[in-house]
Amino acid sequence: MVLDRSNSDFATIVPRIERFGKTAGLSSRMLRNVSLSFEELVFQGILPTQREQSLDLPVDVLIEHAEADDAVSMRLAWDGPRFNPLDEGDELSVAIVTHLTRQVHYSYEEGNALKLTF
């Protein structure tokens, strides 16, 4: 999935995440955790910061489900200046995300990347 403000993905991204979760057989709790973490990081952290910097960059989203251990991983990646939403983002959003995930890790190599494990 690629989230881009220039198309209709904003209106459809959460329902697409929900469809993925139902197809993968995720529990309603796991699906809620993934959706809410996505919303908090992207809509409360990444996109407002991009708007402040007059950027309009897509956010790549990759969600995977490992049936063997019933784990879900979500990777968010975006270009632009270094921005770690875990250190620089909305405090309430960060608290919610860290509570809902088993692990969350930010890195910056050829762009910004967050990896969340549920």
Secondary structure by P-SEA (a helix, b strand, c coil): ccccccccccccaaaaaaaaaaaacccaaaaaaaaaaaaaaaccccaaaaaaaccbbbbbbbbbbcccccbbbbbbbbbcccccccccccaaaaaaaaaaccbbbbbbcccbbbbbcc
